[in-house]
Amino acid sequence: METVDLARLQFALTAGAHFLFVALTLGLATLVAVLQTRATVTGSPIHLRMTRFWGQLYLINYAMGIVTGLVMEFQLGLAWSGLTEYAGDVFGSALAIETLVAFFVESTFLGLWIFGWNRLNRWAHLALIWVVTLTAYASAFWIMVANGFLQRPVGHVLEGGALRIADFGAMVGNPAAQLAFWHILGGALLTGGFFMAGVSAYHLRRRTAEQDFFRKSLRLGLGLALPAAMFTVTFGGLQFSYLQPSKTAVWADRAELMAETQAAMAALHGPGDYLPPVGAVRVAGVLMMVLWLVMTVVAGLSVLLMAFRPAVRSFRPWHWLLTLMIPVPFVTMLAGWVFREVGRQPWAVYGLLTTAEAMSPLTATQVRVSLTAFVAVFAALIAVNYWLLARHARRGPGAVALGEQPVEPAPAPVPTF
């Protein structure tokens, strides 16, 4: 493989791994905030226990997401200096805002939420998790603003061989960013809903003593998954109006349209291959749509079944199905991400900067060593994350440390003389 292909593969693996953590973090944060709201308003002990259990799983996933996100930020500067030199003043502004939101606001309030159990007023503590959730949404929004510029560059001028911001509002209002954000948010809620339903089904299948706990959790997860599936496909469909011409031609799989697009791009930008990989784009797009259909059917039938309490408690084939569905939203999200990003090739900034021009001046050996190290580290991080998630999910609510009442130390004995 050429050096640029190896560098692309490295960034794809790191960004894809990070994306998995982000999807579950956004979904679980929303569910935990809803559960804590119910517990705070009604004083329900079971909803408070649900908040602690699902909140602990959320924290495990969030911690790993932060680590992988930091690595991806460094990689932009190390492997893609051509992109940052040419367009960093434009899309870098959105990344800077995202960093401030994620690492200063979100992390600060999350720390207060973690250590504020049994110390803060319950309403103040509830406000903290909602600030964490909303800042997580804001973080995702600014990432999509940056990515939307790469997909459909607007609001810029070319000065001295580099891009500068001319209209920040146009960049923020870019349909390639706005529609993608809501699409991603819907997919994250879908991921969180199926995760909660699948873990709950696992415990119900094993005839857990916490029947009421996991019955309520299963119904909440499925109650979110079905509308989230509809929400996701709506904003996914709207994005097809803003696809790049080359991606549209490849997705349509029409030879004459692909030839026309290639000829038009070559006339505008000079000789070269301006069509993305046909196989990768079409397979990713079809897989995304097929898996969305599977999730929608399963969620729709499950919403009907969950109306019958005996089925929720005892229908083991359904429990098995929901447990097996846990990884499906993750695969769907990755397929959609491949469709979006690979479909932009060979451009880093569509129509302005190619991926080859965006790369740092690295040798093939340097990229191979870096790729090997990144793959090893990220494989370990993913394995540890999902091992921890599975371990704590299997243990159930009885082994949760988050929000435990502090144990008062025994008074020291009074010395006698």
Kinemage of the C-alpha trace (Angstrom):
@kinemage 1
@onewidth
@group {chain A} dominant
@subgroup {mainchain}
@vectorlist {calphas} color= white
{ca met a 1} P 0.000 0.000 0.000
{ca glu a 2} L 1.137 3.517 -0.660
{ca thr a 3} L 2.166 5.687 2.261
{ca val a 4} L -0.953 7.829 1.998
{ca asp a 5} L -3.146 4.704 2.111
{ca leu a 6} L -1.403 3.506 5.258
{ca ala a 7} L -1.884 6.917 6.874
{ca arg a 8} L -5.555 6.889 5.894
{ca leu a 9} L -5.951 3.403 7.354
{ca gln a 10} L -4.373 4.519 10.616
{ca phe a 11} L -6.648 7.514 10.970
{ca ala a 12} L -9.665 5.433 9.973
{ca leu a 13} L -8.952 2.885 12.703
{ca thr a 14} L -8.379 5.490 15.416
{ca ala a 15} L -11.346 7.661 14.409
{ca gly a 16} L -13.612 4.635 14.028
{ca ala a 17} L -12.640 3.294 17.452
{ca his a 18} L -13.255 6.692 19.035
{ca phe a 19} L -16.602 6.945 17.265
{ca leu a 20} L -17.776 3.729 18.968
{ca phe a 21} L -17.169 5.228 22.409
{ca val a 22} L -18.831 8.518 21.460
{ca ala a 23} L -22.002 6.829 20.209
{ca leu a 24} L -22.582 4.949 23.463
{ca thr a 25} L -21.556 7.919 25.612
{ca leu a 26} L -24.145 10.232 24.030
{ca gly a 27} L -26.898 7.636 24.293
{ca leu a 28} L -26.192 6.566 27.873
{ca ala a 29} L -25.750 10.152 29.101
{ca thr a 30} L -29.268 10.954 27.896
{ca leu a 31} L -30.749 7.847 29.503
{ca val a 32} L -28.973 8.470 32.811
{ca ala a 33} L -30.191 12.082 32.846
{ca val a 34} L -33.774 10.925 32.234
{ca leu a 35} L -33.520 8.318 34.996
{ca gln a 36} L -32.113 10.785 37.498
{ca thr a 37} L -34.832 13.283 36.613
{ca arg a 38} L -37.469 10.643 37.381
{ca ala a 39} L -35.731 9.725 40.626
{ca thr a 40} L -35.383 13.349 41.722
{ca val a 41} L -38.940 14.405 40.888
{ca thr a 42} L -40.714 11.332 42.303
{ca gly a 43} L -38.251 10.217 44.970
{ca ser a 44} L -38.344 6.704 43.485
{ca pro a 45} L -35.625 4.511 45.072
{ca ile a 46} L -35.550 2.089 42.140
{ca his a 47} L -34.965 4.869 39.616
{ca leu a 48} L -32.166 6.189 41.807
{ca arg a 49} L -30.564 2.723 41.763
{ca met a 50} L -31.042 2.595 37.991
{ca thr a 51} L -29.291 5.962 37.693
{ca arg a 52} L -26.312 4.675 39.646
{ca phe a 53} L -26.042 1.386 37.726
{ca trp a 54} L -26.323 2.809 34.214
{ca gly a 55} L -24.313 5.861 35.259
{ca gln a 56} L -21.393 3.648 36.237
{ca leu a 57} L -21.410 1.962 32.820
{ca tyr a 58} L -21.560 5.406 31.222
{ca leu a 59} L -18.481 6.532 33.169
{ca ile a 60} L -16.433 3.506 32.086
{ca asn a 61} L -17.196 4.192 28.447
{ca tyr a 62} L -16.662 7.956 28.811
{ca ala a 63} L -13.162 7.506 30.249
{ca met a 64} L -12.071 5.365 27.320
{ca gly a 65} L -13.604 7.820 24.862
{ca ile a 66} L -11.513 10.659 26.275
{ca val a 67} L -8.294 8.665 25.838
{ca thr a 68} L -9.013 7.749 22.219
{ca gly a 69} L -10.140 11.286 21.424
{ca leu a 70} L -6.842 12.738 22.632
{ca val a 71} L -4.892 10.339 20.419
{ca met a 72} L -6.953 11.328 17.393
{ca glu a 73} L -6.297 15.046 18.002
{ca phe a 74} L -2.539 14.434 18.115
{ca gln a 75} L -2.716 12.426 14.917
{ca leu a 76} L -4.123 15.395 13.000
{ca gly a 77} L -0.958 17.341 13.697
{ca leu a 78} L 1.478 14.467 13.240
{ca ala a 79} L 0.193 12.789 10.073
{ca trp a 80} L -1.923 15.473 8.410
{ca ser a 81} L 0.026 18.698 8.717
{ca gly a 82} L -0.835 19.612 5.137
{ca leu a 83} L -4.506 19.739 6.103
{ca thr a 84} L -3.907 21.866 9.193
{ca glu a 85} L -1.624 24.265 7.306
{ca tyr a 86} L -4.104 24.709 4.462
{ca ala a 87} L -7.449 24.687 6.280
{ca gly a 88} L -6.616 24.676 9.993
{ca asp a 89} L -7.631 28.301 10.460
{ca val a 90} L -11.151 27.379 9.345
{ca phe a 91} L -12.119 23.960 10.631
{ca gly a 92} L -9.634 24.280 13.498
{ca ser a 93} L -11.840 26.948 15.076
{ca ala a 94} L -14.655 24.427 15.498
{ca leu a 95} L -12.229 21.856 16.928
{ca ala a 96} L -10.936 24.441 19.408
{ca ile a 97} L -14.463 25.205 20.630
{ca glu a 98} L -15.144 21.462 20.924
{ca thr a 99} L -12.011 21.018 23.027
{ca leu a 100} L -13.069 23.812 25.379
{ca val a 101} L -16.544 22.325 25.704
{ca ala a 102} L -15.403 18.727 26.203
{ca phe a 103} L -12.335 19.153 28.370
{ca phe a 104} L -13.301 22.149 30.445
{ca val a 105} L -17.075 22.299 30.761
{ca glu a 106} L -18.197 18.697 30.285
{ca ser a 107} L -15.353 17.106 32.256
{ca thr a 108} L -15.632 19.628 35.093
{ca phe a 109} L -19.358 19.114 35.578
{ca leu a 110} L -18.985 15.358 35.210
{ca gly a 111} L -16.423 15.384 38.015
{ca leu a 112} L -18.841 17.371 40.180
{ca trp a 113} L -21.585 14.842 39.373
{ca ile a 114} L -19.379 11.871 40.270
{ca phe a 115} L -18.175 13.259 43.584
{ca gly a 116} L -21.346 15.175 44.394
{ca trp a 117} L -23.443 12.144 45.309
{ca asn a 118} L -24.804 12.484 48.861
{ca arg a 119} L -23.044 15.849 49.200
{ca leu a 120} L -24.972 18.217 46.937
{ca asn a 121} L -28.614 19.215 46.954
{ca arg a 122} L -30.542 16.681 44.814
{ca trp a 123} L -31.744 19.377 42.399
{ca ala a 124} L -28.233 20.776 41.985
{ca his a 125} L -26.946 17.259 41.413
{ca leu a 126} L -29.626 16.666 38.772
{ca ala a 127} L -28.657 19.912 37.028
{ca leu a 128} L -25.081 18.647 36.791
{ca ile a 129} L -25.948 15.543 34.749
{ca trp a 130} L -28.078 17.615 32.387
{ca val a 131} L -25.188 20.059 31.878
{ca val a 132} L -22.942 17.057 31.151
{ca thr a 133} L -25.458 15.692 28.641
{ca leu a 134} L -26.025 18.992 26.857
{ca thr a 135} L -22.301 19.739 26.656
{ca ala a 136} L -21.784 16.251 25.196
{ca tyr a 137} L -24.302 17.216 22.496
{ca ala a 138} L -22.452 20.518 21.996
{ca ser a 139} L -19.153 18.685 21.677
{ca ala a 140} L -20.592 16.412 18.995
{ca phe a 141} L -22.096 19.432 17.225
{ca trp a 142} L -18.767 21.255 16.893
{ca ile a 143} L -17.057 18.105 15.667
{ca met a 144} L -19.692 17.839 12.940
{ca val a 145} L -19.222 21.522 12.069
{ca ala a 146} L -15.539 20.798 11.454
{ca asn a 147} L -16.328 17.634 9.518
{ca gly a 148} L -19.109 19.339 7.576
{ca phe a 149} L -16.616 21.919 6.323
{ca leu a 150} L -14.390 19.125 4.984
{ca gln a 151} L -17.408 17.573 3.266
{ca arg a 152} L -18.860 20.811 1.860
{ca pro a 153} L -16.481 23.756 2.353
{ca val a 154} L -18.301 27.067 2.819
{ca gly a 155} L -17.652 30.383 4.561
{ca his a 156} L -13.967 30.687 3.607
{ca val a 157} L -11.582 32.676 1.412
{ca leu a 158} L -8.177 31.734 0.023
{ca glu a 159} L -5.353 34.026 1.207
{ca gly a 160} L -1.655 33.347 0.802
{ca gly a 161} L -2.179 29.723 -0.186
{ca ala a 162} L -4.299 28.928 2.889
{ca leu a 163} L -7.964 29.174 3.786
{ca arg a 164} L -9.301 31.804 6.178
{ca ile a 165} L -12.748 32.194 7.724
{ca ala a 166} L -14.917 34.700 5.866
{ca asp a 167} L -18.346 33.741 7.214
{ca phe a 168} L -18.390 31.776 10.472
{ca gly a 169} L -22.198 31.647 10.408
{ca ala a 170} L -22.160 29.947 7.013
{ca met a 171} L -19.789 27.288 8.321
{ca val a 172} L -21.937 26.662 11.405
{ca gly a 173} L -25.148 26.617 9.353
{ca asn a 174} L -23.675 24.280 6.732
{ca pro a 175} L -26.325 21.599 5.934
{ca ala a 176} L -23.538 19.020 5.741
{ca ala a 177} L -22.927 19.734 9.433
{ca gln a 178} L -26.431 20.449 10.715
{ca leu a 179} L -28.144 17.404 9.210
{ca ala a 180} L -25.229 15.134 10.085
{ca phe a 181} L -25.329 16.241 13.728
{ca trp a 182} L -28.971 15.277 14.162
{ca his a 183} L -28.355 12.050 12.278
{ca ile a 184} L -25.455 11.186 14.611
{ca leu a 185} L -27.467 12.152 17.678
{ca gly a 186} L -30.324 9.866 16.623
{ca gly a 187} L -27.884 7.031 16.003
{ca ala a 188} L -26.326 7.536 19.433
{ca leu a 189} L -29.733 7.398 21.144
{ca leu a 190} L -30.490 4.250 19.158
{ca thr a 191} L -27.191 2.747 20.331
{ca gly a 192} L -27.847 3.633 23.960
{ca gly a 193} L -31.394 2.283 23.805
{ca phe a 194} L -30.375 -1.092 22.397
{ca phe a 195} L -27.473 -1.316 24.854
{ca met a 196} L -29.793 -0.760 27.824
{ca ala a 197} L -32.402 -3.165 26.447
{ca gly a 198} L -29.792 -5.836 25.661
{ca val a 199} L -28.144 -5.751 29.085
{ca ser a 200} L -31.557 -5.825 30.751
{ca ala a 201} L -32.637 -8.774 28.598
{ca tyr a 202} L -29.467 -10.623 29.630
{ca his a 203} L -30.402 -10.342 33.308
{ca leu a 204} L -34.065 -11.178 32.706
{ca arg a 205} L -33.055 -14.284 30.747
{ca arg a 206} L -30.998 -15.412 33.750
{ca arg a 207} L -34.037 -15.005 36.016
{ca thr a 208} L -32.472 -12.223 38.061
{ca ala a 209} L -33.938 -11.280 41.419
{ca glu a 210} L -33.923 -7.654 40.187
{ca gln a 211} L -36.956 -8.236 37.982
{ca asp a 212} L -38.531 -4.824 38.467
{ca phe a 213} L -35.191 -3.048 37.968
{ca phe a 214} L -34.421 -4.640 34.612
{ca arg a 215} L -38.019 -4.705 33.428
{ca lys a 216} L -38.154 -0.919 33.742
{ca ser a 217} L -34.721 -0.568 32.149
{ca leu a 218} L -35.711 -2.758 29.199
{ca arg a 219} L -38.860 -0.763 28.586
{ca leu a 220} L -36.976 2.536 28.768
{ca gly a 221} L -34.302 1.335 26.335
{ca leu a 222} L -36.812 0.047 23.800
{ca gly a 223} L -39.048 3.066 24.293
{ca leu a 224} L -36.125 5.218 23.183
{ca ala a 225} L -34.812 2.932 20.420
{ca leu a 226} L -37.901 2.953 18.206
{ca pro a 227} L -38.399 6.745 17.901
{ca ala a 228} L -34.618 7.154 17.666
{ca ala a 229} L -34.599 4.835 14.640
{ca met a 230} L -37.234 6.989 12.922
{ca phe a 231} L -35.406 10.183 13.853
{ca thr a 232} L -32.107 8.821 12.524
{ca val a 233} L -33.419 7.718 9.143
{ca thr a 234} L -35.218 11.027 8.629
{ca phe a 235} L -32.048 13.100 8.932
{ca gly a 236} L -30.050 10.463 7.081
{ca gly a 237} L -32.406 10.720 4.125
{ca leu a 238} L -32.261 14.515 4.118
{ca gln a 239} L -28.480 14.387 3.721
{ca phe a 240} L -28.750 12.744 0.309
{ca ser a 241} L -29.706 16.143 -1.116
{ca tyr a 242} L -26.230 17.416 -0.182
{ca leu a 243} L -24.034 14.502 -1.277
{ca gln a 244} L -20.949 15.351 -3.313
{ca pro a 245} L -21.466 14.723 -7.068
{ca ser a 246} L -18.810 11.995 -7.086
{ca lys a 247} L -20.405 10.152 -4.171
{ca thr a 248} L -23.844 10.503 -5.760
{ca ala a 249} L -22.567 8.991 -9.009
{ca val a 250} L -20.946 6.046 -7.233
{ca trp a 251} L -23.974 5.424 -5.016
{ca ala a 252} L -26.302 5.482 -8.028
{ca asp a 253} L -23.998 2.900 -9.687
{ca arg a 254} L -24.542 4.410 -13.127
{ca ala a 255} L -21.542 4.153 -15.425
{ca glu a 256} L -22.525 7.137 -17.564
{ca leu a 257} L -23.021 9.383 -14.539
{ca met a 258} L -19.674 8.318 -13.085
{ca ala a 259} L -17.965 9.035 -16.408
{ca glu a 260} L -19.581 12.489 -16.620
{ca thr a 261} L -18.591 13.322 -13.049
{ca gln a 262} L -15.014 12.142 -13.580
{ca ala a 263} L -14.723 14.199 -16.767
{ca ala a 264} L -16.130 17.321 -15.099
{ca met a 265} L -13.756 17.005 -12.124
{ca ala a 266} L -10.748 16.373 -14.379
{ca ala a 267} L -11.598 19.436 -16.449
{ca leu a 268} L -11.799 21.529 -13.278
{ca his a 269} L -8.870 20.131 -11.298
{ca gly a 270} L -6.601 18.489 -13.872
{ca pro a 271} L -5.809 14.829 -14.574
{ca gly a 272} L -6.546 12.319 -11.812
{ca asp a 273} L -9.040 9.815 -10.469
{ca tyr a 274} L -11.795 11.764 -8.726
{ca leu a 275} L -14.224 8.937 -7.981
{ca pro a 276} L -14.301 7.309 -4.524
{ca pro a 277} L -13.939 3.514 -4.204
{ca val a 278} L -17.163 2.121 -5.632
{ca gly a 279} L -17.199 -1.121 -3.644
{ca ala a 280} L -16.543 0.442 -0.224
{ca val a 281} L -19.117 3.205 -0.663
{ca arg a 282} L -21.883 0.950 -1.921
{ca val a 283} L -21.280 -1.870 0.577
{ca ala a 284} L -21.155 0.578 3.501
{ca gly a 285} L -24.317 2.367 2.363
{ca val a 286} L -26.299 -0.823 1.800
{ca leu a 287} L -25.109 -2.332 5.091
{ca met a 288} L -26.134 0.820 6.960
{ca met a 289} L -29.641 0.721 5.500
{ca val a 290} L -30.154 -3.034 5.956
{ca leu a 291} L -29.072 -2.934 9.596
{ca trp a 292} L -31.277 0.098 10.220
{ca leu a 293} L -34.221 -1.912 8.871
{ca val a 294} L -33.319 -4.853 11.144
{ca met a 295} L -33.140 -2.585 14.199
{ca thr a 296} L -36.423 -0.891 13.339
{ca val a 297} L -38.260 -4.206 12.930
{ca val a 298} L -36.798 -5.593 16.167
{ca ala a 299} L -37.561 -2.392 18.077
{ca gly a 300} L -41.115 -2.220 16.700
{ca leu a 301} L -41.944 -5.831 17.588
{ca ser a 302} L -40.254 -5.416 20.975
{ca val a 303} L -42.370 -2.370 21.827
{ca leu a 304} L -45.443 -4.538 21.248
{ca leu a 305} L -44.055 -7.402 23.335
{ca met a 306} L -43.044 -5.223 26.257
{ca ala a 307} L -46.701 -4.354 26.831
{ca phe a 308} L -47.121 -7.913 28.176
{ca arg a 309} L -45.424 -8.337 31.535
{ca pro a 310} L -45.142 -12.174 31.296
{ca ala a 311} L -43.246 -11.787 28.017
{ca val a 312} L -40.886 -9.249 29.559
{ca arg a 313} L -40.162 -11.580 32.465
{ca ser a 314} L -40.051 -14.982 30.777
{ca phe a 315} L -39.796 -14.897 26.949
{ca arg a 316} L -36.229 -16.174 26.621
{ca pro a 317} L -35.929 -16.222 22.786
{ca trp a 318} L -36.765 -12.509 22.824
{ca his a 319} L -34.202 -11.922 25.586
{ca trp a 320} L -31.566 -13.729 23.520
{ca leu a 321} L -32.421 -11.629 20.466
{ca leu a 322} L -32.148 -8.329 22.342
{ca thr a 323} L -28.815 -9.352 23.857
{ca leu a 324} L -27.463 -10.269 20.429
{ca met a 325} L -28.662 -6.903 19.090
{ca ile a 326} L -26.252 -4.929 21.317
{ca pro a 327} L -23.428 -4.702 18.699
{ca val a 328} L -25.738 -4.028 15.727
{ca pro a 329} L -26.068 -0.232 16.242
{ca phe a 330} L -22.274 0.031 16.557
{ca val a 331} L -21.766 -1.751 13.230
{ca thr a 332} L -24.435 0.442 11.641
{ca met a 333} L -22.774 3.624 12.886
{ca leu a 334} L -19.414 2.501 11.515
{ca ala a 335} L -20.966 1.632 8.154
{ca gly a 336} L -22.512 5.099 7.959
{ca trp a 337} L -19.213 6.690 8.896
{ca val a 338} L -17.390 4.751 6.139
{ca phe a 339} L -20.064 5.801 3.636
{ca arg a 340} L -19.623 9.449 4.597
{ca glu a 341} L -15.829 9.582 4.811
{ca val a 342} L -14.687 7.160 2.115
{ca gly a 343} L -17.251 8.696 -0.220
{ca arg a 344} L -15.375 12.015 0.049
{ca gln a 345} L -12.156 10.568 -1.390
{ca pro a 346} L -9.794 11.511 -2.931
{ca trp a 347} L -10.419 14.838 -1.160
{ca ala a 348} L -9.519 15.880 2.366
{ca val a 349} L -11.329 19.196 1.792
{ca tyr a 350} L -13.746 18.445 -1.000
{ca gly a 351} L -12.774 20.141 -4.250
{ca leu a 352} L -9.913 22.081 -2.636
{ca leu a 353} L -7.289 19.787 -1.076
{ca thr a 354} L -6.605 16.147 -1.887
{ca thr a 355} L -5.816 13.577 0.789
{ca ala a 356} L -2.315 13.125 -0.632
{ca glu a 357} L -1.690 16.882 -0.344
{ca ala a 358} L -3.015 16.887 3.205
{ca met a 359} L -0.523 14.331 4.481
{ca ser a 360} L 2.653 15.149 6.403
{ca pro a 361} L 6.006 14.389 4.721
{ca leu a 362} L 6.404 10.931 6.280
{ca thr a 363} L 8.135 7.848 4.958
{ca ala a 364} L 6.414 4.504 4.495
{ca thr a 365} L 8.503 3.028 7.344
{ca gln a 366} L 7.447 5.775 9.750
{ca val a 367} L 3.789 5.272 8.900
{ca arg a 368} L 4.067 1.470 9.248
{ca val a 369} L 5.648 1.750 12.689
{ca ser a 370} L 3.050 4.311 13.746
{ca leu a 371} L 0.202 2.192 12.359
{ca thr a 372} L 1.416 -0.896 14.205
{ca ala a 373} L 1.688 1.004 17.487
{ca phe a 374} L -1.708 2.663 17.126
{ca val a 375} L -3.442 -0.599 16.232
{ca ala a 376} L -1.902 -2.369 19.230
{ca val a 377} L -2.805 0.401 21.679
{ca phe a 378} L -6.337 0.878 20.371
{ca ala a 379} L -7.015 -2.861 20.282
{ca ala a 380} L -5.998 -3.020 23.944
{ca leu a 381} L -8.159 -0.006 24.842
{ca ile a 382} L -11.216 -1.431 23.069
{ca ala a 383} L -10.701 -4.849 24.680
{ca val a 384} L -10.331 -3.329 28.153
{ca asn a 385} L -13.353 -1.054 27.687
{ca tyr a 386} L -15.736 -3.786 26.604
{ca trp a 387} L -14.355 -6.218 29.183
{ca leu a 388} L -15.033 -3.652 31.912
{ca leu a 389} L -18.479 -2.860 30.514
{ca ala a 390} L -19.408 -6.553 30.293
{ca arg a 391} L -18.001 -7.265 33.755
{ca his a 392} L -19.894 -4.481 35.490
{ca ala a 393} L -23.039 -5.081 33.440
{ca arg a 394} L -23.071 -8.777 34.441
{ca arg a 395} L -22.592 -7.951 38.128
{ca gly a 396} L -25.831 -6.002 38.210
{ca pro a 397} L -26.925 -3.159 40.479
{ca gly a 398} L -25.797 -4.885 43.668
{ca ala a 399} L -22.120 -4.213 42.940
{ca val a 400} L -22.323 -0.525 41.984
{ca ala a 401} L -19.842 1.813 43.631
{ca leu a 402} L -21.122 5.077 42.109
{ca gly a 403} L -23.208 7.074 44.576
{ca glu a 404} L -22.645 4.808 47.564
{ca gln a 405} L -23.352 6.325 50.951
{ca pro a 406} L -20.021 7.208 52.579
{ca val a 407} L -19.172 5.048 55.554
{ca glu a 408} L -18.455 7.099 58.636
{ca pro a 409} L -15.180 6.033 60.265
{ca ala a 410} L -15.451 4.559 63.726
{ca pro a 411} L -14.403 6.969 66.433
{ca ala a 412} L -10.875 6.459 67.668
{ca pro a 413} L -10.676 4.835 71.107
{ca val a 414} L -10.033 7.220 73.964
{ca pro a 415} L -6.753 6.287 75.650
{ca thr a 416} L -6.991 5.445 79.339
{ca phe a 417} L -4.298 6.090 81.875
